[in-house]
Amino acid sequence: MPMSSTSIGSPRRAREVLVITRQDFDLPGKDLSRAAAVLTDHFTGLLHRGVLSRAVAEVILNPSRWSHNRHVLTVQVDVAARDNVAGLATALNTLRDGFRLLPIALPDQFTTTEIERLTSMVIGGDDLQFTTHDDRHPSHPSPISGARRARRFPTTGAATPRSPRPR
């Protein structure tokens, strides 16, 4: 059950691969809600410029880790890109750039040293989850069709989701 949640989306551009990255961050003693707000502000600018398809930063209770209940910051960034490599690179750079804003926005919570450790060793590390959906090959449909993708990855605003391709 999310304690605080911020989700922002924009219509998917006419690109071919959707790269979805998600990573949880265990940051004991930190104000995770304020950190999620800073990351959301960073994501908003990128969404308005069309760099990202969707971005979420939220605080969740994760009982499955560490054998006890613990709040973690979870971040998901979705990128529509020309290929998997470009999409993953954009998502990782978005995460790193967002986290580098934390010591500036929240100097009482984060030090530059902590963030450099996070950006160099943790972001993109073993805990990173990523999925791709490739629409380039109609004979190999992605696991989520265009219509289902529109429901699963909602957008905000007046734009309508694109309809699935005929088979």
N, C-alpha and C positions, 0 to 999 in steps of 0.2 A: 504494500500500500504506500504510494508516494506521500511524503510529507509536504514537499513543495515541488512543483513541476512547471516547467516552461517549455512549450513546444512551438516552434515556428516553422512554417513551410512556405514554399513557393512552387509554382508549376514546373514540372519537369521539362527541360529544354529538349529540343530535337537532337539528342545524342543517343548513343547506342548502348552504354553500359551504366547501370546503376550500382555504385559501390556504397555499401552500408557498413560503417565502422561503429563499434561500441566498445567502451572500456569503463570499468569501475575503478574508482580511486578510493583507497582507504587512507583518510587523512585525519587521524585522531587529534582531537583538541582544536580543530579548525571549524570556523563558521561555514558550514557547507552550503547553507541557503544563500548567503552573500556571495560565495564563490560561484554558485550556479547563476546568480543574477549577473555577475561580471562576464561570465562566459556567454550568457544569452545576449548581452549587449554586443559583444564581439561578433557573434553569429548573425545578429540582425543586420549589421552592415554588409556582411558577405551575402546574405540572402537577398537583400535589396539590389545588390550588384549582379545577382545571378550566378555567383560562384558555387553556392550550395543549393541542393534541392530541399533539404530539411535539416533541422538541427534541434537537439533536445539536451538540456542540462537539468538534472533533477537529483534530489536526495531520496534515497530509498533505504528501507530496512532490509538488510541482507542476512537472514539467519543461517544460510547454508555455509557461510564462511566462518572460519576460526572457531567453530563449535559453539558460538553464542551470538545473540542478536547484536548487530552493529550497523550504524548508519554509514552509507558510502555515497560518494558523489558519482553518479553514472552519467556519461556523456555519449550521445549518439550523433554522428554526422553522416548525412547521405549526400553523395555527389554524383551527378550525371556527367559522365566523361566519355572521351573517345575510346579509352581502353582501361583495363584494370589498373595498370601501373600509374597512369595519370590520375585516376580517381583516388587510389590509395594515397598517393603523394599529396594530393590536395587535402584530403581528410586529415592526414597526420600533421601537415603544416598548419592547418586550421586549429587543431588541438594544441600544438606547441605554442603558436602565437597567442591563443587565448589564455593559456596558463602563464605565459610570460607577462601578461597584464595584471595578474593577481598581486604581485608585490607593490605595484604602483597604486592599484585601486584599494587594496587592503593591506597596508604596510604593518598594521598591528597583528595580522594573521599569518602572513607569508614573508619569508626572506628570499632574496635573490638566489642565495645558495640552495635553498630547498627546491625552488622552482627549476633551477638549472639541472639539479639531480633528476627531478621528475621528467623534464623535457628530454634529457639525454639518455636516461636509462629505463624509465617506466613507460612513457608514452610510446606505443608501438611495440611494447615488449610482449612477454608471454601471455598477459591477460587481455590483449587486444583481440576482439572478435570482429571478423569482417566477412561479408557476404557479397557476392556479385550477381547481378541479373543481366544477362547479355541478350539484347533483342536483335542482334545482327543476323542470327541464323534461324530463320523461321522453321527449319526442319528440327531444330533443337530448342523448343520453347523454354523460356525461363521457368523456374518452379512456381512463380507467381505470375498469372496472366495480367495484362494491362488493367482489366476491370478490377481484379482483386487487389492489385498493387495500389490503385487509387483509394481503395478503402483502408488498406493496411498502412499506407504512408499518406495520410491526409494532407491537404494543402489548405491554406487560409486564403481569404480574399474571394473575389468573384470568379476566378478562373475555374473552369470545369475540367475534370480529369479526361485525358484522351481515351478514346475507345480502343478496345483490343483489335489487333490486326486480324483480318480474315484468314482462315487456314486453308 
